[in-house]
């Protein structure tokens, strides 16, 4: 690790030097003019800005529906977004970038676009942002009447965000730990953090000039992963974003099926992120909450899929989340058609409009008890990471990954220990089956063992890795637990 590698805002000189290197990687980026891009954003109405729209939702205690899509052809993609807007009445839109572009295979993405247009058959799985001119991308933004966020995660989104922001997108997704743990195999965490420091400084550059951009931050995949480690990961990465000048963070938490635990996780995530931002001097950062549908395998039956979508939206309403991100009823089958996507959005919108004015509360005692446990666990993990870096969260992240003090299951990175394992308890809440080397107290470890033992006693047989596998596929079968 370089001696000067730390959580410190890039100087203008450092940022512009790196920016020259980033823009030189692809010809289409050579004409990205930041001053001109800022002027274009200021020409747009405020309701097309993600951050301003979310702050208005927070003020009015409204939950907005978000979904995303991406097809290669510019005109068809524009029609797709307009369909979601007009037929689905969606509140927030997203541009899903294709995997070739996300993996910096820009030439392949360009060739894939050409072949797709020639044959009429899509050979790339999203919108190839770098294969279009900035003026083309702006046509999309000008055509729709909703804010649009850049969607997709990669260890290096620098060029994509440069072009996407210049094209009028007002938010982006991804953060260091999530990209490192779930979207890379051999890239060092130092490199991933550096890439995101650049993205966050770019966003800070816009913010400094009066154009707020939203950073969507998530701790990782909530697919049978205990919530506290996910919340902790999002918090430490948010501190990196804030240091570089990001002032609008949308904290994304995926639901995992048990409403009490899902709502407790949402409430805890917001509370703890705001606490750590303020404690570290980032008082001007605005936090909003994105309650996202289950990210694991979906049921193939569309009515079962509707139930999963609805459950996630209810969790969003109950936790006062500003965003409910919905998957589609065709999630398990294919890349969703616009009709299926719009139908899924209408399902979510109906739940929200029907519940408006009603008091939707779960058992408050149970929610508070679960939130207290999550808060204690999250504090232990975050404080350990900061302590390992002697107060510097960047240095702490590196050491935490090396030691297993931060760890998640099912990582794609060879640098992540993956000792942490999650499993459902008798109520379907996700517990630590193995906490690895996470800095949990003896009392917390005993608590999780007790919860797992309760399910084991009810099931009448020992819980093992097969149980974990069964739990992973349970929701796709319309169940919460694999043995239910």
VOMAR-915098 format. One record per residue (C-alpha): x, y, z; residue number from 1. Coordinates in Angstrom, 3 decimals. Layout:
N
        x        y        z pos
        X        Y        Z NUM
...
END
This chain:
484
        x        y        z pos
    0.000    0.000    0.000   1
    1.442    3.443   -0.918   2
    2.477    5.535    2.064   3
    0.098    8.366    1.081   4
   -2.881    6.097    0.320   5
   -5.532    7.363    2.691   6
   -8.964    8.909    3.043   7
   -8.057   12.394    1.910   8
   -9.717   14.570   -0.705   9
   -7.858   14.719   -3.996  10
   -6.317   18.056   -4.825  11
   -7.471   19.717   -8.028  12
   -4.082   18.937   -9.549  13
   -4.299   15.240   -8.637  14
   -7.861   14.986   -9.931  15
   -7.123   16.667  -13.257  16
   -3.997   14.563  -13.785  17
   -5.955   11.360  -13.252  18
   -8.783   12.724  -15.360  19
   -6.497   13.146  -18.359  20
   -5.523    9.484  -18.028  21
   -9.162    8.353  -17.749  22
  -10.413   10.345  -20.727  23
   -7.492    9.170  -22.870  24
   -8.703    5.549  -22.616  25
  -11.531    6.071  -25.117  26
  -11.963    8.535  -28.028  27
  -15.619    9.356  -27.253  28
  -14.554   10.835  -23.918  29
  -12.134   13.354  -25.374  30
  -14.839   16.025  -25.688  31
  -16.168   15.829  -22.128  32
  -16.074   19.438  -20.948  33
  -16.916   19.759  -17.261  34
  -17.852   23.433  -17.405  35
  -20.181   22.813  -20.346  36
  -21.633   19.729  -18.600  37
  -22.364   21.754  -15.459  38
  -24.127   24.356  -17.606  39
  -26.236   21.625  -19.250  40
  -27.314   20.257  -15.848  41
  -28.295   23.733  -14.716  42
  -30.479   24.071  -17.802  43
  -32.557   21.054  -16.730  44
  -35.627   21.455  -14.482  45
  -35.055   20.548  -10.833  46
  -37.474   17.599  -10.959  47
  -35.016   15.815  -13.271  48
  -32.346   15.843  -10.568  49
  -32.153   12.657   -8.471  50
  -30.878   14.338   -5.315  51
  -33.432   17.147   -5.314  52
  -36.271   14.718   -6.031  53
  -35.216   12.470   -3.138  54
  -34.915   15.383   -0.724  55
  -38.420   16.481   -1.665  56
  -39.656   12.925   -1.030  57
  -37.937   12.882    2.367  58
  -39.518   16.215    3.270  59
  -43.002   14.965    2.355  60
  -42.440   11.421    3.727  61
  -43.140    9.863    0.345  62
  -41.828    6.603   -1.067  63
  -40.856    6.748   -4.745  64
  -40.693    3.775   -7.098  65
  -37.470    3.105   -8.969  66
  -36.633    0.558  -11.616  67
  -34.042    0.310  -14.351  68
  -33.608   -0.952  -17.862  69
  -31.130   -0.965  -20.678  70
  -31.221   -1.975  -24.334  71
  -28.543   -1.184  -26.924  72
  -30.512    0.951  -29.394  73
  -30.828    4.626  -28.452  74
  -34.304    5.125  -29.888  75
  -35.720    1.898  -28.465  76
  -34.180    2.624  -25.079  77
  -35.792    6.057  -25.077  78
  -39.155    4.478  -25.922  79
  -38.625    1.952  -23.114  80
  -38.046    4.683  -20.530  81
  -41.002    6.689  -21.802  82
  -43.180    3.570  -21.486  83
  -42.126    3.138  -17.858  84
  -42.830    6.802  -17.254  85
  -46.189    7.043  -19.029  86
  -47.631    3.540  -18.626  87
  -45.946    2.522  -15.375  88
  -46.045    5.995  -13.794  89
  -42.556    5.383  -12.445  90
  -40.895    8.045  -10.288  91
  -37.187    7.346  -10.866  92
  -35.430    5.851  -13.888  93
  -32.133    4.045  -14.365  94
  -29.832    3.339  -17.303  95
  -28.479   -0.197  -16.956  96
  -25.046   -0.274  -18.578  97
  -24.092   -3.419  -20.483  98
  -21.521   -5.836  -19.045  99
  -18.960   -5.260  -21.827 100
  -18.826   -1.572  -20.986 101
  -18.836   -2.263  -17.240 102
  -15.732   -4.433  -17.706 103
  -13.912   -1.776  -19.764 104
  -14.259   -3.768  -23.003 105
  -15.306   -0.627  -24.813 106
  -14.394   -1.825  -28.293 107
  -16.385   -5.025  -27.781 108
  -19.352   -2.967  -26.582 109
  -19.129   -0.790  -29.690 110
  -18.980   -3.852  -31.943 111
  -21.858   -5.425  -30.009 112
  -23.945   -2.316  -30.589 113
  -23.167   -2.373  -34.305 114
  -24.079   -6.053  -34.609 115
  -27.254   -5.541  -32.586 116
  -28.404   -2.729  -34.864 117
  -27.534   -4.703  -37.990 118
  -29.309   -7.908  -36.969 119
  -32.095   -6.579  -34.786 120
  -31.032   -9.085  -32.124 121
  -29.485   -7.748  -28.946 122
  -26.047   -9.265  -28.400 123
  -25.190   -7.023  -25.443 124
  -27.188   -6.903  -22.238 125
  -27.673   -3.202  -21.615 126
  -27.013    0.318  -22.829 127
  -23.421    0.821  -24.093 128
  -22.869    4.283  -22.624 129
  -19.408    4.817  -24.122 130
  -20.523    3.869  -27.643 131
  -22.723    6.957  -27.968 132
  -21.980   10.648  -28.213 133
  -22.804   12.850  -25.257 134
  -25.363   14.676  -27.392 135
  -27.112   11.329  -28.022 136
  -27.302   10.557  -24.325 137
  -28.702   14.006  -23.653 138
  -31.533   13.261  -26.080 139
  -32.640   10.499  -23.685 140
  -32.493   12.791  -20.660 141
  -34.379   15.536  -22.491 142
  -37.034   13.096  -23.750 143
  -38.092   11.797  -20.335 144
  -39.523   13.796  -17.449 145
  -37.928   11.866  -14.579 146
  -34.457   11.795  -12.967 147
  -32.175    9.128  -14.450 148
  -29.364    7.307  -12.618 149
  -26.456    5.338  -14.107 150
  -26.946    1.730  -13.019 151
  -24.638   -1.270  -12.777 152
  -21.559   -1.951  -10.697 153
  -17.929   -2.421  -11.669 154
  -14.536   -1.933  -10.013 155
  -13.897    0.886  -12.505 156
  -16.797    3.152  -13.475 157
  -14.709    6.272  -14.024 158
  -15.155    6.661  -17.780 159
  -18.784    5.542  -17.686 160
  -19.605    8.156  -15.053 161
  -17.688   10.887  -16.886 162
  -19.767   10.316  -20.017 163
  -23.003    9.563  -18.153 164
  -22.854   12.671  -15.992 165
  -21.942   14.860  -18.963 166
  -24.944   13.320  -20.711 167
  -27.304   14.462  -17.960 168
  -27.562   11.525  -15.542 169
  -27.767   12.802  -11.970 170
  -26.700    9.743   -9.987 171
  -24.584    6.616  -10.135 172
  -24.388    3.254   -8.405 173
  -21.615    1.209   -6.879 174
  -19.074    1.674   -4.121 175
  -15.635    0.230   -3.292 176
  -16.425   -2.719   -1.008 177
  -19.442   -3.870   -2.998 178
  -17.594   -3.662   -6.315 179
  -14.520   -5.320   -4.850 180
  -16.289   -8.157   -3.067 181
  -18.953   -8.963   -5.664 182
  -17.717   -7.708   -9.048 183
  -14.000   -8.441   -9.180 184
  -11.818  -11.517   -8.933 185
   -8.222  -10.357   -8.746 186
   -8.244   -6.550   -8.619 187
   -6.671   -5.265   -5.359 188
   -8.927   -3.275   -3.053 189
   -6.463   -0.359   -3.200 190
   -7.119   -0.024   -6.936 191
  -10.887   -0.235   -6.524 192
  -10.883    2.409   -3.784 193
   -8.712    4.719   -5.915 194
  -11.132    4.355   -8.824 195
  -14.070    5.269   -6.615 196
  -12.223    8.155   -4.995 197
  -11.967    9.560   -8.517 198
  -15.691    9.032   -9.181 199
  -16.598   10.642   -5.864 200
  -14.275   13.611   -6.510 201
  -15.896   13.993   -9.934 202
  -19.281   14.107   -8.196 203
  -17.856   16.565   -5.683 204
  -16.666   18.732   -8.587 205
  -20.239   18.971   -9.862 206
  -21.604   19.583   -6.357 207
  -19.104   22.379   -5.742 208
  -20.569   24.107   -8.805 209
  -24.187   23.770   -7.738 210
  -25.116   20.451   -9.356 211
  -25.889   17.821   -6.681 212
  -25.382   14.232   -7.836 213
  -26.527   11.143   -5.928 214
  -24.203    8.294   -4.973 215
  -26.058    5.027   -4.440 216
  -24.124    3.056   -1.821 217
  -24.714   -0.541   -0.693 218
  -22.691   -2.766    1.589 219
  -22.961   -5.776   -0.699 220
  -25.388   -8.466   -1.773 221
  -28.055   -9.138    0.837 222
  -28.453  -12.725   -0.256 223
  -28.436  -14.678    2.986 224
  -25.893  -12.225    4.402 225
  -26.388  -10.815    7.916 226
  -27.421   -7.182    7.737 227
  -24.883   -5.725   10.154 228
  -21.866   -6.435    7.955 229
  -23.712   -4.993    4.950 230
  -24.643   -1.816    6.814 231
  -21.083   -1.479    8.115 232
  -19.659   -1.780    4.606 233
  -21.995    0.916    3.310 234
  -21.055    3.245    6.167 235
  -17.295    3.054    5.702 236
  -17.628    3.523    1.935 237
  -19.933    6.494    2.499 238
  -17.173    8.116    4.556 239
  -14.879    7.768    1.530 240
  -17.524    9.367   -0.696 241
  -18.132   12.229    1.715 242
  -14.419   13.015    1.973 243
  -14.271   13.520   -1.795 244
  -17.165   15.960   -1.723 245
  -20.283   13.834   -2.298 246
  -23.172   15.511   -0.498 247
  -26.075   13.229   -1.457 248
  -25.971    9.539   -0.545 249
  -28.766    7.071   -1.251 250
  -28.190    4.128    1.075 251
  -29.401    0.927   -0.590 252
  -30.399   -2.058    1.533 253
  -31.828   -5.230   -0.005 254
  -34.724   -6.913    1.741 255
  -34.300  -10.568    2.699 256
  -37.882  -11.590    3.407 257
  -38.583  -11.222    7.120 258
  -40.454   -7.931    7.454 259
  -39.440   -7.228   11.038 260
  -35.760   -7.690   10.295 261
  -35.944   -5.887    6.947 262
  -37.555   -2.808    8.508 263
  -35.144   -2.898   11.463 264
  -32.231   -3.016    9.001 265
  -33.536    0.006    7.063 266
  -34.048    2.057   10.207 267
  -30.634    1.088   11.589 268
  -28.843    1.791    8.303 269
  -30.117    5.363    8.096 270
  -29.541    6.098   11.776 271
  -26.004    4.726   11.834 272
  -24.892    6.334    8.581 273
  -26.062    9.754    9.702 274
  -24.361    9.217   13.060 275
  -20.967    8.337   11.547 276
  -21.124   11.100    8.934 277
  -21.774   13.699   11.623 278
  -19.173   12.236   13.970 279
  -16.570   12.588   11.227 280
  -17.477   16.161   10.349 281
  -19.547   15.588    7.204 282
  -22.510   17.622    8.375 283
  -23.670   18.727    4.916 284
  -24.248   15.210    3.535 285
  -27.901   14.377    2.912 286
  -28.929   10.735    3.415 287
  -31.900    9.027    1.799 288
  -32.901    5.374    1.955 289
  -33.390    2.918   -0.899 290
  -35.286   -0.243    0.075 291
  -34.469   -2.722   -2.680 292
  -36.219   -5.967   -3.566 293
  -34.655   -9.343   -2.787 294
  -31.598   -9.733   -5.031 295
  -31.451  -13.513   -5.105 296
  -33.218  -15.852   -7.464 297
  -36.850  -14.901   -8.152 298
  -39.805  -17.268   -8.610 299
  -40.640  -18.074  -12.239 300
  -44.363  -17.901  -11.507 301
  -45.403  -14.281  -12.018 302
  -47.910  -14.317   -9.153 303
  -45.262  -15.584   -6.745 304
  -42.932  -12.881   -8.105 305
  -45.664  -10.294   -7.433 306
  -45.665  -11.378   -3.779 307
  -41.893  -10.857   -3.467 308
  -42.181   -7.415   -5.054 309
  -45.095   -6.478   -2.793 310
  -43.295   -7.632    0.353 311
  -40.345   -5.401   -0.493 312
  -42.564   -2.396   -1.116 313
  -44.322   -2.923    2.222 314
  -40.922   -2.915    3.932 315
  -40.101    0.362    2.163 316
  -43.358    1.959    3.326 317
  -42.978    0.710    6.906 318
  -39.399    2.018    7.154 319
  -40.195    5.411    5.558 320
  -37.717    4.764    2.758 321
  -37.578    7.415    0.066 322
  -37.102    4.756   -2.619 323
  -38.593    1.345   -3.204 324
  -36.586   -0.356   -5.942 325
  -38.627   -3.089   -7.581 326
  -37.623   -6.070   -9.679 327
  -40.032   -7.376  -12.302 328
  -42.480  -10.220  -12.615 329
  -40.230  -11.628  -15.374 330
  -37.064  -11.382  -13.264 331
  -36.457  -15.154  -13.270 332
  -37.059  -15.657  -16.973 333
  -35.247  -13.099  -19.088 334
  -34.323   -9.463  -19.511 335
  -37.734   -7.956  -18.726 336
  -39.822   -6.481  -21.520 337
  -41.097   -2.958  -21.012 338
  -44.650   -4.211  -20.496 339
  -43.612   -6.520  -17.643 340
  -41.463   -3.810  -16.105 341
  -44.292   -1.273  -16.234 342
  -46.742   -3.795  -14.752 343
  -44.371   -4.404  -11.838 344
  -44.069   -0.668  -11.261 345
  -47.864   -0.261  -11.273 346
  -48.131   -3.035   -8.686 347
  -45.724   -1.149   -6.429 348
  -47.389    2.215   -7.084 349
  -50.810    0.811   -6.170 350
  -49.492   -0.477   -2.849 351
  -48.066    2.945   -2.060 352
  -51.127    4.957   -3.102 353
  -53.518    2.617   -1.297 354
  -51.496    2.820    1.918 355
  -51.161    6.616    1.826 356
  -52.705    8.105    4.934 357
  -52.771    4.765    6.700 358
  -50.529    3.875    9.622 359
  -48.511    0.816    8.688 360
  -46.692   -0.541   11.721 361
  -45.204   -3.869   12.615 362
  -44.703   -5.086   16.163 363
  -42.708   -2.126   17.483 364
  -41.117   -4.088   20.295 365
  -39.762   -6.733   17.901 366
  -38.496   -4.106   15.440 367
  -36.739   -2.163   18.210 368
  -35.134   -5.302   19.642 369
  -33.799   -6.346   16.247 370
  -32.641   -2.817   15.474 371
  -30.747   -2.678   18.784 372
  -28.872   -5.891   17.913 373
  -28.024   -4.625   14.425 374
  -26.861   -1.293   15.805 375
  -24.518   -2.938   18.302 376
  -23.056   -5.281   15.680 377
  -22.652   -2.472   13.143 378
  -20.826   -0.269   15.655 379
  -18.405   -3.062   16.498 380
  -17.543   -3.677   12.836 381
  -17.278   -0.028   11.776 382
  -15.291    1.010   14.849 383
  -12.892   -1.896   14.331 384
  -12.303   -0.880   10.696 385
  -11.647    2.736   11.650 386
   -9.421    1.650   14.540 387
   -7.395   -0.659   12.263 388
   -6.646    2.357   10.083 389
   -5.723    4.519   13.087 390
   -8.690    6.719   12.279 391
   -8.375    6.423    8.496 392
  -11.205    4.421    6.972 393
   -9.345    3.702    3.714 394
   -6.386    2.141    5.485 395
   -8.814    0.389    7.791 396
  -10.725   -1.202    4.893 397
   -7.526   -2.676    3.456 398
   -6.485   -4.196    6.767 399
  -10.008   -5.364    7.569 400
  -10.236   -7.353    4.337 401
   -6.789   -8.867    4.920 402
   -7.678   -9.948    8.455 403
  -11.297  -10.900    7.865 404
  -12.558   -8.127   10.153 405
  -14.709   -7.303    7.153 406
  -15.958  -10.342    5.300 407
  -18.994  -11.431    3.305 408
  -20.243  -14.756    1.970 409
  -20.189  -15.654   -1.734 410
  -17.557  -13.123   -2.775 411
  -16.063  -13.276   -6.276 412
  -12.745  -11.843   -5.053 413
   -9.868  -14.163   -4.237 414
   -8.806  -11.697   -1.542 415
  -11.976  -12.085    0.539 416
  -11.875  -14.912    3.120 417
  -15.608  -15.760    2.748 418
  -15.646  -17.352    6.187 419
  -18.827  -15.489    7.087 420
  -21.921  -17.577    6.441 421
  -25.554  -16.636    6.916 422
  -28.507  -18.875    7.671 423
  -32.160  -18.293    8.548 424
  -33.494  -18.795   12.049 425
  -36.897  -20.248   12.919 426
  -38.615  -16.943   12.013 427
  -36.741  -16.612    8.737 428
  -34.402  -13.868    9.973 429
  -30.831  -14.064    8.680 430
  -28.299  -14.953   11.403 431
  -24.579  -15.666   11.504 432
  -24.038  -19.372   10.989 433
  -20.325  -18.537   11.038 434
  -19.164  -15.011   11.914 435
  -15.623  -15.688   10.690 436
  -13.259  -13.098   12.112 437
  -15.791  -10.298   12.438 438
  -15.283   -8.373   15.695 439
  -18.497   -9.477   17.375 440
  -18.718   -9.847   21.138 441
  -19.084  -13.219   22.850 442
  -22.617  -12.288   23.800 443
  -23.572  -11.591   20.186 444
  -21.962  -14.798   18.930 445
  -23.893  -16.718   21.589 446
  -27.102  -14.928   20.556 447
  -26.745  -16.055   16.948 448
  -25.906  -19.613   17.982 449
  -28.997  -19.665   20.151 450
  -31.193  -18.451   17.302 451
  -29.785  -21.077   14.949 452
  -30.244  -23.747   17.634 453
  -33.924  -22.791   18.006 454
  -34.498  -23.591   14.361 455
  -32.437  -26.739   14.623 456
  -34.548  -27.914   17.556 457
  -37.759  -27.218   15.684 458
  -36.470  -28.964   12.559 459
  -35.270  -31.984   14.501 460
  -31.992  -32.310   12.622 461
  -28.650  -30.520   12.462 462
  -28.324  -27.421   10.291 463
  -25.405  -27.501    7.873 464
  -24.193  -26.183    4.530 465
  -27.008  -28.006    2.773 466
  -29.423  -25.977    4.882 467
  -27.719  -22.805    3.672 468
  -28.067  -23.984    0.063 469
  -31.741  -24.749    0.640 470
  -32.279  -21.323    2.196 471
  -30.643  -19.658   -0.804 472
  -33.167  -21.152   -3.216 473
  -36.205  -20.978   -0.913 474
  -37.605  -17.625   -2.083 475
  -37.501  -18.762   -5.711 476
  -39.927  -21.494   -4.584 477
  -42.181  -19.104   -2.712 478
  -40.753  -20.024    0.710 479
  -38.752  -18.089    3.279 480
  -36.831  -21.036    4.739 481
  -35.496  -23.983    2.832 482
  -37.147  -26.444    5.221 483
  -40.481  -24.607    5.524 484
END
